[in-house]
Amino acid sequence: MKNIIRLLPISLIMGLACMTSCTPDSYSMDSSAPDISSYKDGTDYTIMQLSGNQNNIVLVNNRTNMIARWSYSSTNGISDNFISTSNCDTLTLPYGGVYSFAIQYEGNGGLSEASDSTKFTVPTNKSLIIDPDGLWTKLCGSTGEKTWVLDVDAKGKSYGAFKGPLFFYGTVDSWANVSGGQTVTGDTWNWCPDYPSNTWLMKAADYGTMTFNSNNLSMTADRKTEGVKTTGTFMMDGSSHTMTIKNTSILMDSLRIAQVLSRGTIRIFSMTDNSMQLGVLRDNDSSEGECYLVYNYIPLTLYQQLSGN
C-alpha cells in the first residue's frame, strides 16, 4: 500500500511513498524496549538518498513486524520525528542542509535506543517550496540574499511606507486580515503610532542590519543597540506566513526584548519588495496584556537611497 505523510507544514512536503511497500497487517510488541544494537542500515532498515533527486530521502523498515519511529534533524534547524504507518516512506525536503536520520523501534517496554545516524547533504530546491505570495524572493531578493533595517534611524526618521518602526496588534491578527483581506474574530485591534508624535516608544538609533540568505537559510543580525552580531538559521512558511529563527533574532528595541519569551517565533503581517512587518508575541509583561509587537523594516538599499547615507 502506498503511504503519503505530511510532517512539517512549515517546510516539508511528504513525497511519493515507496512503490514496493505495504502496511503490515499486525505488529509484534515485546514486553521490553527492543534491543537494536545489532541492527544495520541496509539490512534491518534502509536510509537512502535518491541519486536522481537529492531532495528525496527514502526510509525503509525491513523489520515489517515492528513499529518504527523515524527522526531527523538538519543543520538548517529543521527537525522532526514520526511513527511510520508503512514500511516505506519518502520525504521530499526542499531546504538545503546536512540532514541526519535515525530509526527507533517501539515495544511494550518503550522505545529502543536510536540507531546510528545516517547523513546526507540535501540541496535547496526552490521549485519545491510552497510560496503563493512570493515571499522568498521579496525577503531574500532575486540573488538569494537581502539586507533589511528597522524603519527608524539615529535622526528619528522613518523612510518607508510606515509612520514609524513599531505597531501593536491583537493576538488573533495576522497576515490573514492585515494583508489577506480576511475577516477574523476575537482579540483583533491595532495601534499604529507615528514616530514623530510618539518618540517615547523607542529611542532614535541605528539598530543595525539583518541579512537573510535563501541559499543556505542563514540569517545574520548585526544588532548594534544590543552590541551583538550573530548568525543563525531561519525558516519561512509561505503558506502560513510565519517564520522561525534560531541562534539569532530580529532587530528590536531593547526596552521590549524581555517582554517577549519566544523572539524567534514570528508572524509575517505584510511583506513587499520594499517593506516588511514582522510580529512577535508580547507575553512576558506583567503590566500589559498579550499583544503582537509588529516591527516595520525596509531594505537597506532603500534606506540608503532615501536617506542619502
Buried (B, 14 or more C-beta within 10 A) or exposed (E): EBBEBEBBEBBBBBBEBBEEBEEBEEEEBEEEBBEBEEBEBEEBBBBBBEEEEBBBBBBBBBBBEBBBBBBBBBBBBBEBEBEBEBBBBBBBBBBBBEBBBBBBBBBEEEEBEBBEBBEBEBEBBBEBBEBEBEBBBBBBBEEBBBBBBBBBBEEBBBBBEBBBBBBBBBBBBBBBBBBEEEEBEEBBEBEEBEBEEEEEBBBBBBBBBBBBBBEBBBBBBBBBBBEEEEEBBBBBBBBBBBBBBEBBBBBBBBEBBEBBEEBBBBBBBBBBBBBBBBBBBBBBBEEEEEBBBBBBBBBBBBBEEEEEE
